[in-house]
């Protein structure tokens, strides 16, 4: 199987677990049966918002979800049945070090669903703890080898949090770190992980503030014959304006095939529903509207760069919704 993925991919991720349960509901584990049902119901609300956004076949053919097995198994089955791109998270939630959610049984859980992508989130800073990085690489190599042997695509969400020394270097200015230093660290991380034998089909990338940095990231992801590996932009829970900026920049770069924007899409709507500020119908509508905004933003920027390109398939949807 070719490891790459080049089709447009507009992903709604709502695989958040520990941060979602504690941040949205203020629940503490272990959850009661009622608490568990409430979380599951809220994820169904998000999924319904996703479905409501898909108002034409062009958009449906490249829409997808990223969901966790713990609270979203039923949703994942439904999405796969309906033919959407699907991704299931395999990392343990709430851990700064990558570990498998289901330990040595990780492969069994992936095979049970057969999603489009097995997705892993990893915090990896090349200048961070070397032993931590090596432990993570060993586990990631197991995952990558399994995916390659079973014709399963891998989606790699790379986060590069600053070390204390790096934050000192930038005077605790996270924006300066993100803008001036993180891009180079991301490229170094991608190359190091590839050299270790880890082969994602898609790199899920933190937003970048310059087109040049986006181009360099794609060059790293596609080096040494990996010409069909794709990149997508994640939202990082940023505000609407910042997410739109990242999408607009990335969409002009060949190799960035879409986005994965989660919390900025659904958080406010779910919170308002849970506090009885809005009804369920309104919450679903808000999620759908925000998701379509990301599609429109990405596609408009892409078309401005590559007019008449055959790569972007949702243009009709965008122009009708503009």
VEXGU-286147 format. One record per atom (N, C-alpha, C): x, y, z. Coordinates in steps of 0.02 Angstrom, whole numbers, padded with zeros to 5 digits, always signed. Each point is the difference from the previous one (the first is absolute). Last residue first. Layout:
BEGIN
XYZ/...
END
This chain:
BEGIN
-01040+01541+00002/+00037+00063+00011/-00049+00058+00008/-00046-00238-00054/-00009+00022+00070/+00032+00068+00013/+00012-00107-00213/-00071+00004+00015/-00012+00028+00070/+00219-00040-00071/-00028+00057-00035/-00075+00007+00012/+00117-00187+00093/+00024+00063+00027/-00034+00059-00032/-00044-00216-00082/-00030+00010+00066/+00020+00067+00028/+00100-00065-00198/-00070+00015-00012/-00036+00014+00065/+00222-00074+00008/-00007+00070-00021/-00071+00019-00011/+00123-00210+00075/-00058+00029+00033/-00014+00071-00021/+00187-00143-00071/-00063-00027-00025/-00061+00033+00030/+00277+00033-00066/-00049+00020+00049/-00070-00016-00025/+00193-00046-00135/+00010-00033+00063/-00057+00015+00049/+00043+00084-00232/-00047-00056+00008/+00003-00032+00069/+00047+00266-00080/+00033-00062+00020/-00051-00056+00007/-00031+00242-00060/-00016-00056-00045/+00037-00064+00018/+00109+00202+00111/-00063+00004-00035/-00007-00057-00049/+00151+00049+00210/+00002-00048-00055/-00067-00001-00035/+00042+00155+00178/+00069-00018-00017/+00003-00044-00063/-00207+00069+00092/+00035+00062-00017/+00071-00014-00023/-00132-00176+00081/-00019+00019-00067/+00034+00066-00022/+00032-00079+00222/+00030-00046-00048/-00015+00021-00072/-00101+00118+00177/+00072+00014-00003/+00034-00045-00052/-00227-00038+00041/+00008+00065-00031/+00075+00018-00007/-00058-00197+00117/-00008-00006-00072/+00007+00067-00036/+00012-00012+00240/+00054-00038-00031/-00005+00001-00076/-00174+00101+00124/+00063+00036+00009/+00057-00035-00036/-00211-00107+00007/-00001+00059-00043/+00066+00038+00003/-00030-00181+00147/+00004-00024-00069/+00004+00059-00048/-00034+00049+00225/+00068-00023-00011/+00008-00025-00073/-00215+00064+00070/+00044+00058-00005/+00072-00021-00014/-00164-00164+00045/-00003+00024-00069/+00043+00063-00010/-00018-00085+00218/+00036-00048-00042/+00000+00023-00073/-00127+00124+00154/+00072+00010+00011/+00041-00047-00044/-00236-00022-00003/+00021+00064-00029/+00075+00011+00007/-00097-00188+00105/-00001-00007-00073/+00025+00063-00034/-00029+00006+00232/+00057-00043-00017/+00004-00008-00076/-00184+00117+00085/+00062+00038+00010/+00061-00040-00020/-00213-00105-00003/+00006+00049-00053/+00065+00039+00005/-00058-00150+00172/+00018-00037-00061/+00012+00049-00057/-00081+00091+00198/+00069-00023+00009/+00024-00037-00062/-00225+00068+00008/+00044+00057-00010/+00073-00021+00007/-00163-00162+00046/-00002+00018-00071/+00047+00058-00015/-00035-00067+00225/+00043-00046-00037/+00003+00019-00074/-00046+00201+00167/-00027-00068-00006/+00045-00042-00045/+00086+00204+00166/-00030-00011-00066/-00029-00071-00002/+00082+00074+00203/-00004+00066-00031/-00032-00003-00069/+00062-00176+00173/-00070+00016-00016/-00009+00070-00028/+00205-00127+00053/-00021+00049+00051/-00072+00024-00012/+00104-00153-00149/+00004-00032+00066/-00021+00048+00056/+00013+00081-00224/-00053-00049+00007/-00001-00030+00070/+00174+00146-00054/-00063+00037+00004/-00060-00048+00008/+00213-00093-00034/-00003+00032+00065/-00065+00037+00009/+00046-00095-00210/-00016-00051+00049/-00006+00030+00069/+00064+00145-00172/-00068-00024-00011/-00019-00053+00051/+00221+00085-00001/-00047+00051+00023/-00072-00024-00007/+00175-00144-00083/+00001+00010+00073/-00053+00048+00024/+00058-00081-00236/-00057-00026+00039/-00003+00025+00072/+00167+00068-00176/-00062-00015-00035/-00058-00014+00047/+00223+00035+00075/-00025+00064-00026/-00065-00009-00038/+00114-00193+00081/-00030+00040+00054/-00028+00066-00024/+00101-00143-00177/-00048-00029+00045/-00031+00048+00049/+00136-00037-00251/-00016+00052+00048/-00056-00024+00045/+00173-00071-00205/-00032-00037+00054/-00011+00050+00056/+00055+00003-00291/+00005+00023+00069/-00032-00050+00048/+00118+00009-00271/-00061+00015+00038/+00016+00020+00072/+00163-00057-00174/-00061-00025-00033/-00063+00016+00039/+00272+00068-00049/-00049+00009+00053/-00069-00014-00031/+00168-00014-00149/+00018-00048+00052/-00042+00007+00061/+00049+00207-00157/-00011-00068-00024/+00027-00050+00051/-00085+00250+00058/+00061-00041-00007/-00019-00070-00023/-00151+00182+00063/+00035+00022-00060/+00061-00044-00016/-00140-00025+00196/-00038-00020-00060/+00035+00020-00064/+00080+00061+00223/+00014-00069-00020/-00032-00018-00066/-00045+00215+00096/+00071-00008-00018/+00013-00069-00028/-00215+00043+00083/+00012+00040-00060/+00072-00006-00023/-00065-00100+00204/-00028-00036-00057/+00015+00037-00065/+00065+00103+00201/+00040-00060-00013/-00026-00038-00061/-00124+00187+00073/+00065+00021-00026/+00043-00061-00017/-00207-00036+00106/-00010+00021-00070/+00067+00022-00031/-00001-00050+00229/-00009-00061-00039/-00008+00018-00074/+00007+00178+00149/+00066-00031-00007/-00005-00064-00041/-00201+00116+00050/+00043+00041-00043/+00067-00034-00012/-00157-00098+00153/-00020-00006-00070/+00047+00037-00047/+00107-00082+00229/-00062+00035-00017/-00012-00003-00075/+00133-00203+00117/+00009+00072-00008/-00067+00033-00019/+00068-00241+00041/-00046+00035+00043/+00005+00075-00004/+00124-00160-00138/+00030+00016+00065/-00047+00036+00047/-00013-00093-00244/-00024+00064+00025/+00028+00023+00066/+00107-00151-00220/-00044-00007+00059/-00014+00068+00031/+00069-00096-00261/+00009+00050+00053/-00046-00015+00058/+00121-00171-00192/-00061+00037+00016/+00014+00045+00060/+00138-00156-00209/+00001+00038+00062/-00068+00033+00009/+00111-00231-00149/-00036+00063+00007/+00010+00033+00067/+00132-00181-00186/-00018+00012+00070/-00033+00069+00005/+00100-00102-00200/-00073+00004+00007/-00023+00006+00073/+00234-00020-00078/-00030+00054-00038/-00076+00007+00009/+00223-00109+00094/-00066-00002+00032/-00046+00052-00032/+00241-00041-00052/-00048-00042-00033/-00069-00004+00031/+00184+00135+00092/+00025-00068-00014/-00055-00046-00026/-00102+00212+00115/+00069-00011-00022/+00012-00075-00015/-00202+00130+00083/+00001-00034-00065/+00071-00017-00024/-00051+00117+00208/-00047-00056+00000/+00006-00042-00063/+00127+00200+00017/+00024-00051+00047/-00045-00062-00001/-00065+00185-00129/+00062-00028-00028/+00028-00055+00045/-00184+00123+00077/-00020-00047-00052/+00062-00033-00031/+00040+00169+00155/-00029-00058+00034/-00021-00052-00051/+00076+00206-00081/+00056-00039+00028/-00026-00062+00036/-00157+00154-00084/+00035-00033-00055/+00056-00044+00026/-00114+00136+00154/-00043-00055-00024/+00034-00039-00056/+00107+00193+00078/+00005-00054+00049/-00044-00060-00020/-00012+00193-00133/+00066-00030-00007/+00008-00058+00049/-00191+00138+00012/-00004-00048-00056/+00066-00037-00008/-00075+00098+00241/+00028+00021-00063/-00005-00055-00052/-00074-00018+00232/-00016+00070-00016/+00030+00025-00065/-00099-00250+00104/+00061+00037-00013/-00017+00069-00028/-00124-00221+00153/-00002+00056-00047/+00065+00037-00004/-00003-00261+00061/-00019+00062+00033/+00005+00058-00049/-00040-00253-00089/+00050+00051+00016/-00030+00060+00037/-00013-00273-00086/-00048+00048+00026/+00041+00054+00036/+00056-00189-00201/+00025+00036+00059/-00052+00053+00018/-00020-00244-00144/-00016+00070+00010/+00033+00026+00063/+00045-00216-00071/-00030+00021-00064/-00015+00074+00002/+00202-00120+00150/-00071+00020-00004/-00022+00013-00073/+00209-00131+00124/-00024+00021-00066/-00074+00017+00000/+00248-00061+00145/-00070+00016+00013/-00028+00035-00062/+00234-00072+00046/-00043-00050-00030/-00074+00012+00009/+00202+00135+00060/-00008-00055+00047/-00047-00054-00027/+00038+00201-00118/+00063-00038-00001/-00003-00059+00048/-00183+00151-00003/+00004-00038-00062/+00062-00044-00002/-00021+00146+00180/-00049-00054+00006/-00001-00042-00064/+00137+00192+00002/+00024-00049+00049/-00046-00060+00005/-00066+00184-00134/+00056-00036-00030/+00027-00055+00047/-00171+00142+00082/-00025-00040-00055/+00056-00042-00030/+00060+00158+00164/-00036-00056+00028/-00026-00047-00054/+00104+00201-00064/+00049-00046+00028/-00035-00062+00028/-00138+00172-00075/+00034-00032-00057/+00052-00050+00025/-00108+00129+00162/-00048-00046-00031/+00033-00037-00058/+00121+00172+00104/-00004-00060+00043/-00047-00051-00029/+00015+00208-00106/+00062-00038-00010/+00000-00063+00042/-00184+00149+00028/+00001-00031-00067/+00063-00042-00012/-00024+00127+00210/-00036-00064-00006/+00003-00029-00071/+00093+00220+00058/+00041-00060+00014/-00036-00065-00011/-00089+00232-00033/+00071+00004-00018/+00038-00065+00007/-00242+00033+00049/+00014+00032-00064/+00072-00009-00022/-00081-00081+00211/-00038-00032-00054/+00021+00027-00069/+00094+00101+00193/+00024-00069-00008/-00034-00033-00059/-00080+00209+00061/+00066+00006-00031/+00030-00069-00012/-00202+00011+00117/-00010+00018-00070/+00066+00005-00037/+00000-00037+00233/-00017-00060-00038/-00011+00015-00073/+00146+00113+00198/-00046+00023-00053/-00015-00059-00045/+00159+00017+00191/-00067-00025+00015/-00053+00025-00049/+00234+00041-00035/-00029+00044+00051/-00071-00019+00017/+00157-00118-00147/-00046+00046-00032/-00039+00043+00051/+00161-00161+00068/+00034+00031-00056/-00044+00053-00033/-00087-00139+00171/+00045+00051+00027/+00033+00039-00056/-00129-00183-00061/-00043+00056+00021/+00042+00055+00031/+00110-00197-00058/-00021+00036-00061/-00045+00059+00018/+00069-00144+00172/+00058+00038-00025/-00020+00040-00062/-00162-00147+00094/+00012+00059+00043/+00058+00043-00026/-00121-00137-00187/+00032-00019+00063/+00008+00062+00043/-00196-00033-00191/+00065+00029+00017/+00026-00029+00065/-00162-00136-00174/-00003+00049+00055/+00070+00025+00018/-00115-00122-00211/+00068+00015+00022/-00003+00054+00055/-00162-00201-00138/+00002+00060+00041/+00072+00011+00024/-00139-00154-00198/+00063+00020+00030/-00008+00066+00038/-00147-00217-00106/-00009+00068+00026/+00061+00019+00040/-00058-00190-00199/+00044+00019+00055/-00012+00072+00018/-00117-00229-00133/-00002+00073+00006/+00039+00020+00062/-00017-00231-00172/+00017+00031+00064/-00003+00075-00006/-00108-00238-00135/+00032+00066-00002/+00009+00029+00070/-00006-00263-00082/-00037+00049+00039/+00036+00067-00003/+00054-00237-00079/-00029+00046-00048/-00046+00051+00033/+00146-00166+00109/-00072-00015-00004/-00036+00047-00048/+00236+00014+00051/-00010-00072-00013/-00074-00017-00010/+00067+00223+00056/+00027-00018-00066/-00015-00073-00016/-00060+00081+00214/-00040+00032-00052/+00023-00020-00070/+00126-00073+00187/-00065-00034-00004/-00041+00029-00057/+00202+00105+00046/+00010-00066-00030/-00065-00038-00006/-00004+00206+00112/+00011+00010-00071/+00010-00067-00036/-00021-00002+00236/-00062+00021-00032/+00008+00006-00075/+00191-00045+00128/-00046-00057+00003/-00065+00016-00036/+00151+00173+00025/+00024-00046-00051/-00044-00063+00000/-00036+00161+00167/-00025+00022-00065/+00022-00046-00056/+00084-00036+00218/-00072-00017-00004/-00029+00019-00068/+00224+00058+00040/-00006-00073+00001/-00073-00021-00006/+00050+00230+00021/+00017-00026-00066/-00008-00076-00003/-00025+00108+00207/-00057+00012-00044/+00013-00027-00069/+00174-00009+00157/-00055-00046+00020/-00060+00008-00047/+00180+00148-00030/+00017-00068-00022/-00054-00050+00019/-00022+00224+00075/-00007-00004-00072/+00014-00070-00026/+00039+00043+00228/-00072+00002-00015/-00011-00007-00075/+00219+00023+00069/-00025-00067+00018/-00075-00005-00013/+00106+00211-00033/+00021-00049-00050/-00028-00070+00015/-00101+00248+00057/+00029-00057+00036/+00016-00056-00050/-00022+00225-00127/-00027-00019+00065/+00036-00060+00030/+00020+00113-00220/+00046+00025+00051/-00025-00016+00070/-00128-00061-00194/+00067-00028-00010/+00052+00022+00052/-00266-00033+00033/+00044+00057-00010/+00071-00028-00007/-00270-00090+00005/+00069-00019-00015/+00040+00063-00016/-00253-00118+00067/+00038+00060+00018/+00074-00017-00006/-00228-00116-00119/+00065-00006+00034/+00029+00068+00013/-00231-00157-00091/+00022+00067+00021/+00063-00010+00041/-00136-00156-00197/+00039+00004+00062/+00020+00073+00012/-00184-00169-00156/+00030+00065+00015/+00036-00002+00067/-00094-00161-00219/+00015-00004+00072/+00037+00064+00016/-00171-00026-00214/+00063+00016+00032/+00000-00023+00072/-00180-00056-00142/+00045+00025-00052/+00069+00011+00029/-00135-00180+00133/-00012+00069-00021/+00045+00018-00059/-00068-00219+00138/+00026+00010-00069/-00014+00071-00025/-00058-00127+00217/-00036+00053-00035/+00019+00007-00074/+00104-00165+00140/-00072-00008+00011/-00040+00052-00039/+00239+00005+00009/-00027-00048-00048/-00075-00009+00007/+00117+00135+00156/+00001+00032-00066/-00034-00046-00051/+00029-00087+00215/-00051+00054+00001/-00002+00036-00068/+00165-00166+00036/-00067-00031-00001/-00054+00053-00004/+00223+00068+00029/-00013-00023-00069/-00069-00031-00006/+00083+00072+00215/-00017+00056-00044/-00019-00024-00070/+00068-00116+00215/-00058-00019-00041/-00018+00054-00051/+00175+00016+00170/+00021-00045-00053/-00058-00023-00045/-00061+00213+00132/+00061-00039+00011/+00017-00044-00060/-00178+00168+00010/-00018-00069+00018/+00061-00045+00005/+00025+00233-00045/-00060+00000+00041/-00018-00071+00024/+00255+00074-00057/-00060-00026-00032/-00059+00000+00049/+00200+00183+00014/-00010-00070+00016/-00065-00023-00034/+00175+00233+00015/-00043-00045-00040/+00002-00071+00027/+00030+00223+00151/+00041-00049-00036/-00045-00048-00039/-00099+00165+00133/+00048+00039-00039/+00047-00045-00041/-00262-00050+00079/+00070-00016+00015/+00046+00041-00044/-00247-00010-00007/+00022+00032+00062/+00072-00014+00019/-00126-00177-00158/-00017+00070+00011/+00028+00025+00066/+00094-00194-00173/-00032+00008+00064/-00012+00074+00013/+00010-00094-00254/+00041+00019+00056/-00040+00005+00065/-00084-00048-00227/+00029-00059+00032/+00042+00017+00061/-00221+00098-00170/+00060+00014+00038/+00024-00063+00036/-00136+00024-00240/-00011-00016+00071/+00066+00009+00037/-00137+00077-00247/+00062-00009+00037/-00017-00015+00072/-00117+00020-00272/-00005-00011+00072/+00069-00009+00030/-00163+00081-00232/+00067-00012+00025/-00004-00003+00076/-00224-00065-00121/+00042+00058+00015/+00071-00022+00016/-00203-00140-00053/+00052+00012-00048/+00042+00062+00011/-00185-00118+00128/-00023+00052-00047/+00054+00018-00051/+00047-00156+00173/-00055-00028-00039/-00024+00050-00053/+00160+00071+00156/+00030-00047-00047/-00054-00030-00045/-00072+00140+00172/+00037+00039-00050/+00031-00046-00052/-00110-00100+00184/-00048+00033-00045/+00037+00038-00055/+00128-00101+00171/-00032-00051-00042/-00046+00032-00051/+00092+00142+00160/+00051-00023-00046/-00028-00052-00048/-00136+00075+00177/+00008+00052-00051/+00050-00022-00053/-00027-00137+00188/-00059-00003-00043/+00003+00050-00056/+00172+00002+00163/+00002-00061-00041/-00059-00004-00048/+00085+00176+00171/-00027+00009-00067/-00001-00061-00044/+00091+00041+00231/-00065+00033+00000/-00034+00002-00069/+00208-00121+00033/-00031-00002+00067/-00070+00029+00000/+00153+00000-00193/-00040-00061+00010/-00039+00003+00065/+00068+00224-00143/+00029-00050+00045/-00047-00059+00007/+00033+00176-00218/-00038-00014+00061/+00037-00052+00041/-00008+00167-00237/+00049-00032+00044/-00034-00008+00068/-00096+00038-00271/+00000+00011+00072/+00059-00036+00031/-00078+00111-00263/+00019-00055+00044/-00003+00019+00073/-00046+00069-00290/-00011+00015+00071/+00020-00061+00042/-00009+00018-00244/+00064+00014+00031/-00005+00022+00073/-00189-00059-00143/+00051-00048-00023/+00069+00013+00031/-00195+00142+00038/-00005-00065+00035/+00058-00046-00019/-00027+00208-00113/+00026+00008+00067/+00000-00067+00037/-00095+00002-00212/+00071+00018-00006/+00032+00006+00068/-00235-00039-00022/+00041-00060-00008/+00074+00016-00004/-00170+00159+00140/+00007-00022-00069/+00050-00056-00004/-00060+00111+00207/-00059+00017-00040/+00008-00016-00074/+00098-00032+00257/+00015-00032-00064/-00058+00006-00047/+00008+00072+00235/+00041+00044-00043/+00007-00026-00071/-00111-00119+00179/-00041+00055-00024/+00038+00046-00047/+00111-00179+00111/-00045-00025-00052/-00042+00056-00030/+00140+00054+00182/+00040-00019-00058/-00045-00022-00057/-00101+00038+00205/+00020+00063-00031/+00041-00012-00062/-00056-00184+00129/-00060+00024-00036/+00014+00067-00032/+00166-00089+00137/-00005-00039-00063/-00061+00023-00040/+00028+00091+00213/+00052+00025-00045/-00004-00036-00067/-00144-00077+00167/-00020+00067-00021/+00051+00029-00049/+00050-00202+00104/-00050-00010-00052/-00024+00067-00026/+00141+00002+00182/+00038-00016-00061/-00047-00015-00058/-00092+00038+00211/+00028+00063-00026/+00041-00012-00063/-00091-00186+00116/-00053+00039-00032/+00027+00065-00030/+00145-00134+00129/-00015-00033-00064/-00052+00040-00038/+00048+00071+00217/+00056+00014-00045/-00013-00030-00069/-00156-00049+00167/-00003+00071-00018/+00056+00020-00047/-00006-00218+00091/-00053+00009-00051/-00005+00072-00022/+00147-00051+00178/+00024-00029-00063/-00051+00011-00056/-00063+00060+00217/+00050+00046-00027/+00026-00024-00067/-00145-00141+00116/-00036+00059-00025/+00049+00051-00030/+00088-00192+00106/-00035-00019-00061/-00036+00060-00031/+00210+00062+00145/-00059-00040+00012/-00032-00017-00066/+00266+00048+00023/-00066+00029-00013/-00055-00048+00020/+00253+00024+00115/-00037-00035-00052/-00070+00030-00008/+00140+00170-00009/-00005-00073-00005/+00003-00033+00069/-00104+00247-00051/+00063-00031+00018/-00007-00076-00005/-00127+00241-00110/-00003-00068+00028/+00071-00024+00017/-00087+00212-00109/+00028+00001+00068/-00007-00067+00036/-00058+00074-00235/-00050-00025+00048/+00022+00004+00073/+00134+00080-00192/-00069+00014-00019/-00049-00016+00056/+00236-00039+00032/-00011+00069-00019/-00072+00017-00015/+00071-00225+00056/+00012+00045+00057/-00017+00072-00018/-00025-00166-00167/-00041-00020+00057/+00009+00048+00058/+00135+00031-00190/-00070+00013-00016/-00045-00015+00060/+00231-00049+00007/-00009+00072+00001/-00073+00019-00013/+00058-00231-00010/+00011+00027+00068/-00014+00075+00002/-00042-00087-00221/-00025-00041+00055/+00011+00033+00067/-00015+00042-00292/+00023+00024+00065/-00033-00041+00055/-00029-00009-00246/+00025-00057+00038/+00026+00020+00068/-00101+00112-00211/-00029+00006+00067/+00015-00062+00040/+00054+00136-00255/+00024-00042+00054/-00038+00014+00065/-00034+00029-00278/-00025+00026+00064/+00024-00047+00055/+00091+00054-00267/-00011-00044+00057/-00028+00039+00060/+00050-00010-00276/-00027+00051+00045/-00025-00036+00062/+00162-00044-00231/-00025-00030+00062/-00020+00055+00048/+00082-00064-00279/-00020+00049+00050/-00032-00034+00060/+00170-00149-00135/-00067+00029-00009/-00012+00055+00051/+00199-00145-00011/+00002+00064-00034/-00068+00032-00012/+00167-00193+00138/-00070+00018-00005/-00002+00071-00028/+00190-00229+00038/-00022+00069-00004/-00075+00008-00002/+00140-00207+00001/-00014+00028+00066/-00032+00069-00003/-00022-00218-00167/+00034+00065+00002/-00018+00034+00066/-00002-00269-00025/-00042+00060+00000/+00044+00062+00000/
END
